[in-house]
Amino acid sequence: MGTGGALVIHKDRILDNADCVLILHADVCSSFPLLDLLRFHVEHNADCTIMTTTVDPNSSHNFGCLVPDNQTNELIHYTERPLTYVNNYINCGIYAFSPNMFARLVTCLLYT
């Protein structure tokens, strides 16, 4: 079930009347613009916002790679540690979730 399963199991504790929650992996130790992420998330009325960064194209295969729509910034494609070059936008492991995202996670878990 992975991270998504754990989030679904504990969603009531996590949400606890929150409009938005930040999900950060425990192995992330750095300085990130979390307020900017939250502002972007709220301004775009998103269910999920993923913090990304760019890396050298030669090392992007070591990470989860994202392909955004250039007009809307919406996610078009995601792949974890691709065997061939996809993009140099990578997942930082930091997310902003709205309550709607938890229902979407349940659907995803049911069909995987």
N, CA and C of each residue as an Amber inpcrd file, in Angstrom:
protein
   336
   0.8150000  -1.1960000   0.0000000   0.0000000   0.0000000   0.0000000
   0.8550000   1.2550000   0.0000000   2.0670000   1.1670000   0.4550000
   2.9890000   2.2910000   0.3900000   2.5170000   3.5220000   1.1440000
   3.0850000   4.6470000   0.7660000   2.7600000   5.9180000   1.4160000
   1.2870000   6.2650000   1.2530000   0.7370000   6.0630000   0.0660000
  -0.6700000   6.3800000  -0.1810000  -1.5930000   5.6000000   0.7350000
  -1.2990000   4.3210000   0.9470000  -2.1180000   3.5020000   1.8380000
  -2.0880000   4.0000000   3.2630000  -0.9140000   4.3660000   3.7350000
  -0.7890000   4.8940000   5.1010000  -1.5640000   6.1940000   5.2540000
  -1.5280000   7.0370000   4.2430000  -2.2700000   8.3000000   4.3000000
  -3.7760000   8.0570000   4.3620000  -4.2510000   7.0940000   3.5720000
  -5.6800000   6.7880000   3.5650000  -6.1120000   6.2150000   4.9120000
  -5.3370000   5.2980000   5.4560000  -5.6760000   4.6790000   6.7430000
  -5.7890000   5.7280000   7.8450000  -4.9220000   6.7230000   7.8300000
  -4.8760000   7.7250000   8.9040000  -5.4670000   9.0790000   8.5010000
  -6.2700000   9.1000000   7.4290000  -6.7580000  10.3750000   6.8930000
  -7.5340000  11.2080000   7.9060000  -8.3310000  10.5800000   8.7570000
  -9.1130000  11.3540000   9.7330000  -8.2090000  12.0900000  10.7170000
  -7.1490000  11.4410000  11.1420000  -6.1790000  12.0920000  12.0420000
  -5.4140000  13.1870000  11.3100000  -5.0570000  12.9110000  10.0740000
  -4.2600000  13.8610000   9.2990000  -5.0640000  15.1230000   8.9920000
  -6.2870000  14.9350000   8.5320000  -7.0950000  16.0840000   8.1210000
  -7.5740000  16.8950000   9.3150000  -8.2250000  16.2600000  10.2790000
  -8.6770000  16.9180000  11.5000000  -9.1420000  18.3520000  11.2470000
 -10.1020000  18.5070000  10.3310000 -10.6980000  19.8020000   9.9490000
  -9.7450000  20.7250000   9.1880000  -8.7010000  20.2010000   8.6050000
  -7.7450000  21.0190000   7.8410000  -8.2480000  21.2340000   6.4170000
  -7.9620000  22.4050000   5.8820000  -8.2640000  22.6890000   4.4780000
  -7.1860000  22.1490000   3.5530000  -5.9950000  21.9750000   4.1150000
  -4.8410000  21.5480000   3.3370000  -3.8070000  20.9680000   4.2990000
  -3.0870000  19.9560000   3.8530000  -2.0080000  19.3880000   4.6630000
  -0.7480000  19.2740000   3.8220000   0.3790000  19.3940000   4.4730000
   1.6690000  19.1670000   3.8210000   2.1220000  17.7530000   4.1380000
   2.5730000  17.0500000   3.1260000   3.1200000  15.7060000   3.2820000
   4.5970000  15.8100000   2.9250000   5.4560000  15.4620000   3.8820000
   6.9030000  15.5020000   3.6590000   7.4830000  14.1500000   4.0410000
   8.3070000  13.6010000   3.1930000   8.9700000  12.3490000   3.5340000
  10.0210000  12.6000000   4.6080000  10.1770000  11.6530000   5.4970000
  11.0660000  11.8220000   6.6510000  12.5330000  11.9620000   6.2590000
  12.9000000  11.5080000   5.0780000  14.3050000  11.6050000   4.6880000
  14.6320000  12.9210000   3.9960000  13.6840000  13.8430000   3.9610000
  13.9000000  15.1470000   3.3540000  14.3910000  16.1100000   4.4290000
  15.5900000  16.5830000   4.2610000  16.1670000  17.5150000   5.2350000
  16.8390000  18.6360000   4.4600000  16.1020000  19.7140000   4.2660000
  16.6190000  20.8180000   3.4770000  15.7340000  22.0300000   3.6990000
  16.0750000  23.0980000   3.0270000  15.2860000  24.3190000   3.1040000
  14.4580000  24.4320000   1.8280000  13.1300000  24.3250000   1.9740000
  12.2390000  24.4070000   0.8350000  11.2790000  25.5720000   1.0260000
  10.8140000  26.1650000  -0.0500000   9.8480000  27.2810000   0.0440000
   8.4240000  26.7620000   0.2830000   8.1610000  26.2810000   1.4980000
   6.8790000  25.6570000   1.8030000   5.7130000  26.6350000   1.7000000
   5.9170000  27.8850000   2.1080000   4.8370000  28.8680000   1.9810000
   4.4850000  29.1240000   0.5180000   5.4840000  29.1470000  -0.3460000
   5.2270000  29.3050000  -1.7850000   4.4280000  28.1160000  -2.3210000
   4.7690000  26.9210000  -1.8650000   4.0350000  25.7240000  -2.2800000
   2.5780000  25.8240000  -1.8480000   2.3400000  26.2250000  -0.5990000
   0.9670000  26.3620000  -0.1020000   0.1930000  27.4370000  -0.8620000
   0.8320000  28.5710000  -1.1180000   0.1670000  29.6380000  -1.8780000
  -0.2380000  29.1460000  -3.2700000   0.6940000  28.4920000  -3.9520000
   0.4140000  27.9590000  -5.2920000  -0.7450000  26.9730000  -5.2360000
  -0.7270000  26.1030000  -4.2500000  -1.7670000  25.0800000  -4.0810000
  -3.1430000  25.7320000  -3.9080000  -3.2230000  26.7180000  -3.0350000
  -4.4920000  27.3950000  -2.7560000  -4.9430000  28.2300000  -3.9580000
  -4.0390000  28.9800000  -4.5610000  -4.3810000  29.8260000  -5.7090000
  -4.9120000  29.0220000  -6.8920000  -4.4350000  27.7850000  -7.0360000
  -4.8560000  26.9520000  -8.1620000  -5.9560000  25.9670000  -7.7710000
  -6.4400000  26.0760000  -6.5370000  -7.5270000  25.2140000  -6.0620000
  -7.2420000  23.7540000  -6.4020000  -6.0360000  23.3140000  -6.1230000
  -5.5850000  21.9800000  -6.5100000  -5.9280000  20.9290000  -5.4540000
  -6.0810000  19.6990000  -5.8990000  -6.2200000  18.5860000  -4.9670000
  -4.8500000  18.1710000  -4.4530000  -3.8470000  18.2380000  -5.3240000
  -2.4900000  17.8550000  -4.9480000  -1.4950000  18.7610000  -5.6800000
  -0.5180000  19.2480000  -4.9460000   0.5680000  20.0170000  -5.5400000
   1.8700000  19.3280000  -5.1500000   2.7020000  19.0640000  -6.1390000
   3.9690000  18.3650000  -5.9220000   5.1070000  19.3600000  -6.0990000
   5.9730000  19.4520000  -5.0900000   7.1470000  20.3100000  -5.2370000
   8.1600000  19.5880000  -6.1210000   8.6580000  20.3230000  -7.1130000
   9.6340000  19.7500000  -8.0350000  10.8850000  20.6150000  -8.0670000
  11.9100000  20.0480000  -8.6350000  13.1250000  20.7810000  -8.9270000
  13.7040000  20.1830000 -10.2030000  14.7170000  20.8150000 -10.7400000
  15.3590000  20.2670000 -11.9330000  16.7460000  19.7560000 -11.5630000
  17.1630000  18.7480000 -12.2860000  18.4930000  18.1660000 -12.1070000
  19.1430000  18.0280000 -13.4780000  20.4110000  17.7120000 -13.4680000
  21.1240000  17.4420000 -14.7160000  20.4190000  16.2830000 -15.4350000
  20.1240000  16.4280000 -16.7110000  19.4250000  15.3590000 -17.4500000
  20.1040000  13.9920000 -17.3420000  21.4230000  13.9740000 -17.1790000
  22.1360000  12.6970000 -17.0790000  21.8730000  11.9600000 -15.7720000
  21.3530000  12.6480000 -14.7550000  21.0830000  11.9740000 -13.4840000
  19.5940000  11.8510000 -13.1810000  18.7420000  12.3530000 -14.0660000
  17.3060000  12.3480000 -13.7870000  16.7330000  10.9370000 -13.6380000
  17.3750000   9.9400000 -14.2380000  16.8770000   8.5650000 -14.1480000
  16.9510000   8.0030000 -12.7230000  17.6100000   8.6890000 -11.8310000
  17.7210000   8.2530000 -10.4310000  16.5390000   8.7010000  -9.5730000
  15.6090000   9.4280000 -10.1560000  14.5220000  10.0450000  -9.3920000
  13.1720000   9.7910000 -10.0660000  12.1160000  10.1730000  -9.3640000
  10.7900000  10.1930000  -9.9620000  10.7050000  11.4100000 -10.8630000
  10.4180000  11.2120000 -12.1410000  10.3970000  12.3060000 -13.1160000
   8.9620000  12.6850000 -13.4700000   8.7440000  13.9910000 -13.6020000
   7.4220000  14.5230000 -13.9150000   7.4690000  15.2910000 -15.2240000
   6.3880000  15.1940000 -15.9820000   6.2350000  15.9920000 -17.1880000
   5.0090000  16.8700000 -16.9810000   5.2250000  18.1960000 -16.8230000
   4.0820000  19.0940000 -16.6290000   3.5770000  19.6540000 -17.9560000
   2.3230000  20.0510000 -17.9650000   1.7750000  20.7970000 -19.0890000
   2.3830000  22.1970000 -19.0210000   2.9710000  22.6660000 -20.0930000
   3.6480000  23.9700000 -20.0950000   2.7050000  25.1490000 -19.8700000
   1.4290000  24.9780000 -20.1960000   0.4600000  26.0570000 -20.0330000
  -0.1340000  26.0990000 -18.6270000  -0.4860000  24.9330000 -18.0870000
  -1.2390000  24.8840000 -16.8280000  -0.4350000  24.3950000 -15.6280000
   0.7240000  23.8410000 -15.8640000   1.5490000  23.2020000 -14.8270000
   0.9180000  21.9280000 -14.2790000  -0.1530000  21.4420000 -14.8960000
  -0.7610000  20.1870000 -14.4560000   0.1190000  19.0220000 -14.8840000
   0.0960000  17.9760000 -14.0810000   0.9010000  16.7950000 -14.3490000
   0.3260000  16.0120000 -15.5230000   1.1720000  15.7570000 -16.5100000
   0.7750000  14.9550000 -17.6700000   1.2480000  13.5200000 -17.4980000
   2.4740000  13.3700000 -16.9720000   3.0740000  12.0360000 -16.8670000
   4.0240000  11.9950000 -15.6830000   4.0520000  10.8510000 -15.0040000
   4.9970000  10.6340000 -13.9010000   5.5360000   9.2220000 -14.0160000
   6.8150000   9.0630000 -13.8110000   7.4070000   7.7310000 -13.7680000
   8.5160000   7.7260000 -12.7250000   8.6000000   6.6340000 -11.9910000
   9.6020000   6.4970000 -10.9360000  10.8580000   5.8420000 -11.5080000
  11.9800000   6.5210000 -11.4120000  13.2830000   6.0380000 -11.8790000
  13.2100000   5.3950000 -13.2730000  12.9450000   6.2030000 -14.2750000
  12.7680000   5.6620000 -15.6330000  14.0630000   5.0820000 -16.1990000
  13.9070000   4.1190000 -17.0760000  15.0620000   3.4950000 -17.7190000
  15.6240000   4.3640000 -18.8370000  14.7810000   5.2190000 -19.4080000
  15.2220000   6.1380000 -20.4540000  14.8670000   7.5590000 -20.0260000
  15.4420000   8.5330000 -20.6910000  15.2150000   9.9320000 -20.3400000
  13.7520000  10.3140000 -20.5500000  13.1600000  10.9260000 -19.5230000
  11.7830000  11.4090000 -19.5950000  11.7740000  12.9250000 -19.5010000
  12.4080000  13.4510000 -18.4670000  12.4210000  14.8820000 -18.2080000
  13.4160000  15.1170000 -17.0760000  13.8350000  16.3600000 -16.8980000
  14.7320000  16.6380000 -15.7760000  14.0040000  17.3190000 -14.6140000
  12.6610000  17.3530000 -14.6540000  11.8720000  17.7850000 -13.4980000
  11.7020000  16.5740000 -12.5850000  12.1250000  16.7080000 -11.3260000
  12.0120000  15.5700000 -10.4200000  11.1640000  15.9140000  -9.1940000
  10.6250000  14.8780000  -8.5950000   9.7940000  14.9740000  -7.4090000
  10.6790000  15.1980000  -6.1840000  10.3800000  16.2410000  -5.3990000
  11.1370000  16.5250000  -4.1710000  10.6210000  15.7380000  -2.9650000
   9.5050000  15.0330000  -3.1130000   8.9470000  14.2850000  -1.9920000
   8.1790000  15.1630000  -1.0150000   7.7140000  16.3160000  -1.4900000
   6.9350000  17.2410000  -0.6620000   5.6500000  17.5680000  -1.4190000
   4.5140000  17.4020000  -0.7250000   3.2180000  17.5550000  -1.3620000
   2.2890000  18.4130000  -0.5070000   1.3880000  19.1380000  -1.1500000
   0.2640000  19.7890000  -0.4770000  -0.9760000  19.0370000  -0.9480000
  -1.7630000  18.5420000   0.0060000  -2.9810000  17.7930000  -0.3010000
  -4.1890000  18.5380000   0.2210000  -5.2340000  18.5940000  -0.5880000
  -6.5470000  19.0310000  -0.1380000  -7.3140000  17.7760000   0.2640000
  -8.3650000  17.9030000   1.0610000  -9.1250000  16.7160000   1.4790000
  -9.5890000  15.8420000   0.3030000  -9.9190000  16.4480000  -0.8450000
 -10.3520000  15.6720000  -2.0120000  -9.3100000  14.6610000  -2.4620000
  -8.0550000  14.9430000  -2.2120000  -6.9920000  14.0480000  -2.6620000
  -7.0720000  12.6910000  -1.9770000  -7.5600000  12.6600000  -0.7580000
  -7.6440000  11.3920000  -0.0400000  -8.6510000  10.4510000  -0.7040000
  -9.7580000  10.9810000  -1.1980000 -10.7250000  10.1590000  -1.9310000
 -10.1010000   9.6380000  -3.2260000  -9.3080000  10.4600000  -3.8660000
  -8.6380000  10.0280000  -5.0990000  -7.6240000   8.9330000  -4.8110000
  -6.9490000   9.0160000  -3.6640000  -6.0010000   7.9710000  -3.2790000
  -6.7040000   6.6340000  -3.0670000  -7.8860000   6.6700000  -2.4430000
  -8.6460000   5.4410000  -2.2410000  -8.9530000   4.7940000  -3.5840000
  -9.4000000   5.5800000  -4.5540000  -9.6980000   5.0700000  -5.8940000
  -8.4530000   4.4560000  -6.5200000  -7.3300000   5.1430000  -6.4200000
  -6.0770000   4.6370000  -6.9860000  -5.6760000   3.3060000  -6.3430000
  -5.8090000   3.2330000  -5.0240000  -5.4290000   1.9990000  -4.3150000
  -6.3330000   0.8380000  -4.6760000  -7.5960000   1.0990000  -4.9430000
  -8.5300000   0.0380000  -5.3090000  -8.1950000  -0.5710000  -6.6670000
  -7.6060000   0.2300000  -7.5520000  -7.3350000  -0.2230000  -8.9140000
  -5.8800000  -0.5340000  -9.2040000  -5.0700000  -0.6710000  -8.1500000
  -3.6630000  -1.0510000  -8.3760000  -3.3660000  -2.3880000  -7.7720000
